[in-house]
Amino acid sequence: MFTKRKKERKAGTGLNTADTQRAEIVLKMDGELKKQLDMIHLTEEDLRILTQLEPVICQEIDRIVNSFYQNIMNQDNLLHIIENNSTVERLKGTLKQHIQEMFNGRVDQEYIEKRKRIALIHAKIGLEPKWYMGAFQDLLQQMLHIFENEQMDFPAYRRAVLATTKIFNIEQQIVLDAYNTEHERVHIEHIANQDQLHGSIQHTSETLTSIFTQVNRAVEGLVSSSESLTEQSVETKQTAKEVVTHSEEGQAGLISQQERMQHIAAQMSAVQAELATLEEAAAKIGSIVGLVEGIAEQTNLLSLNASIESARAGEQGKGFAVVASEVRKLAEETKASVSDVTGLIQETHEQIRNVNQFMGTAEDLINSGTEQLGDVTAQFETIMSHSQDNEIVSSRTEQSIQQFSHELMDVKKAMQQAEHILRQLNELTEA
């Protein structure tokens, strides 16, 4: 193909060296990059050849860029990266400028730094080197195809291909170096973060181990306290049962005492009734005594009259006088006895009044005592009710404490497991 083109173009179909010599060529590199350029033999002459190829590339640049991004958009992962960070139209403009700079004859520090920045941006947005290198290969193939379609002889085509592959190679070296630099930076940062994380984990695990140890001790103390509380709740429950029993016994005693008091009050009422009857009988006896006393006085008066009449009768009246004397004596004795009975009756009346007064006071005291016993019985009922409630509460408290103790034991086991895990973590971080 190259021979046919030579025949058609004859002698004037090569690259115009004279024109390329008039272009401003800059190849200024130092240090490691200078060695890289020397290794691939990129020279100022190569840059001149690239400047002569620039018009050809610029004429086809829209087609190159469109074809390039058409190929990119066929890759879903690459299209996803573009959509998350920029737009295709914007990137097309950037790529046009990038390609033109490759063929403007300038490779200096500014050129290198710009390529590095672009490579670092691609590295940060997640574009893997293989896709970056594949994109370069696509661009290179398109340009070589353009060169094939140009009417140039084989030496010129060879020089164009060599110059283009050299500039593409140095671009790829810059990209790979930037990716390596970024990868190394990320790796160092990752190691630093790992060291920091390692230190934080170790410090946190040590702190947590200490905390878990303290918490475990506290849980053990709570377990011990809960056991003591369980014992106390059992004792409280037993005491509540005893209080209920004693309350029931006390209530029964009070009820019995209240019944006895009521029985005494009834007997006191009966005694008061009997005393009233006795007082009536004493009154009747008093009236009889009065009658007897009157009879005695009349008898005494009659005996006195009989004595007078017997004295008048003389000897015939002596026997009658004796009888009258005896009657008078009997009347006087009766009167004296009646006087004693009257005194006794008065004393009986006084004692009955005293007894009635005492019985009234006793009855009031018994009624008051019965009422107080009723109040105490009611209070005992309240106490017994509260005691029963306390017994129920004590039973519930005992159950709650037992459940709490079981839960504490579960917490204790969990804390021990966590402490064991943290110790393993400490051992791993110390390894």
SEDRENPA-778978 format. One record per residue (C-alpha): x, y, z. Coordinates in steps of 0.02 Angstrom, whole numbers, plus 50000, padded with zeros to 5 digits. Layout:
<nodes>
XYZ...
</nodes>
This chain:
<nodes>
500005000050000501435011750046502265007649874500675011949779500535028549870502325032349827501985029649642500455040649648501285054649747503015052049667504415061049759503455074649851502385064449967503525064150125503325074750283503865092750258505425093750365505715111950324504005116850394504275107050552505925115650584505025132450590503845126350732504305130650912504935114550990505155112851179505855097051259506375101351434506445087651566507535084351718507825070351839506925053751827505795059251684507305064051579507905046151597506205039751544506215050851388507975044851345507425026951366506065028251235507165039851128505925054251122506855068551037506515086050974506425078650799504965067750859504095083350925504345091950756503545077150668502075078150789501835096650751501745092550564500435079250603499405091650706498395098550558497925080850505497405076550683496445092850708495505089750545494925072750612494845077050798492945078050811492765060950734494165054250846493355061051004491595055550957492185038150912493185037451074491675041751185490525030751084491665016451132491695022651314489795023451327489685005151278490485001251446489175003151584490445005051724491375018951632489765027951588489245026851771490885035151825490625049251697488825052351749489315053251933490735065651906490485075651745489635075551574490145067851408490095084751318491225092751445492455078351436492455079151246493085097051256494435092151379494985077451270495115088551115496285100351206497265085751275497545078151102498025094851025499325097551163500085080751119500465087250944500985105350982502855101351004502975105651190503455092951323503985102251479503625102551665501955111251641501455097751516501945084051638501065092051788499465094151690499485075851641499815070951821498335081051882497195073051753497825055751800497585059151986495805064951954495435048951860496215038752001495165047652134493525045252041493855026552032494425023951852495545008851852497215009751758496694995951636495265006751570496395022051558497695012051461496345004251352495715021851309497475026951257497595011751146495945016151064496565033851026498215027150959497345014850843496225028650774497745039650738498705025650656497195022350546497185040850497499035039850453498695024650344497405034550245498615048950217499655049450059501405047850132502885036750092503425022850206504875032250291503685046650331502345034550393503655025950499504245042350575502425047450610502035030850694503625031250799503365049250855501535046150897501865029950992503275038651089502155052951145500795040651189502065030251285502665044951389500845049351423500545031651482502115032351591501505048451671499805040751701500525024851776501725034951884500275045951944499225030551981500675022652076500955038852173499115039952216499055021452258500585023252370499825038552453498185029452481499145014252543500165024752665498595033652720497725016952738499175010252842499155025952949497285024352970497505005953011498835010353140497715023753212496225012153208497294998453283497815010153424496035016053448495384998153450496734992953573496405007953685494525005553671494634986953703495764989853855494555003053919493074991753886493964977353971494234988154124492424993954117491784976254093492854970654241492114984354349490364980754286490644962254316491144966054495489624977154513488524963354442489284950954563488894963254703487114964854638486964945954629487554944654809486374958754860484944950554767485274934254858485244943755023483654952654967482894935854924483274929455097482574945355174481024944355066480764926255122480954931855303479784946555271478534934755193478664922955342478494937555463476974943655366476214926355382476554926355569475814943855584474264937755494474164922655610474404933155766473174945955700471894932455673472214925555847472134943055923470554946855828469774930655891470294934856071469574952356054467944945555987467874933156132468284947156256466964958156176465704944156195466194942056379466014960656408464314960256328463854945256439464464954756594463454969956540461914958756525462244951456699462504968956768460824973856696460054958456778460884962956944460224980756930458494973556899458684962257053459294977057155457774986757102456684972157160457674971257322457444989757351455564987757325455564973057448456554983357572455284997357554453894985057587454824978057739455034996057799453164998857788452864982357881454144987358011453225003558032451624994258055452434982458180453164997358273451415005058283450714988758345452114987658473451735005058534449875001158543450274984758632451374994058754449985006558782448724992658806449894983458928450084999659025448205001659035448054983259084449304985859225448305000759288446694991059283447474975959368448104986959508446374993459530445714975859535446824970859679447114952859711445994947759569447034957859450448764951759499448804937759370448234949559236449564961959293450904948759264450254945559090450174964059055451964965959115452554952159001451584959658856452364976458889454084968658897453754959658732453124975858655454684984958710455804971058643454814971258481455014989858470456874988258501457004974558368455984984958250457174999458279458644987958235457734981858080457354999758031459205003858044459654988857942458354993457811459085011057800460835004057781460164992057650459385006657557461045016057565462025000957504460774997857365460975015957310462875014057316462794997657223461625005457094462835019957072464305007857058463334996956938462905012256832464735017356827465264999356791463964998156654464605014256576466375007356585465824990756513464884999456372466395010656339467554995456347466414985856230466425000456107468325001856119468474983156095467404985155939468584998855876470124988255917469314973455829469014984255676470824990255684471394972255699470364968355544471244982655454472934976855517472544959155464471984965255292473594975355274474604960655337473794949555206474174962855074475964963655139476084944855125475504945754943476714960054908478104950454993477734935354884477764946154728479354954854787480164938054816479694932554640480304949054566481954947754660482174929754603481824934854423483024949554444484334937554511484124926154359484264941054243485814946954336486584929854313486214931054126487004948354123488494941654218488724927554090488554940053946489824951654028491034937254052490844932353869491094950453815492624951853927493304935753851493034942553675493884959053721495364949653791495504940053628495404956753536496784963653646497844948353608497544950853422497994969353429499554965453530500084951753408
</nodes>
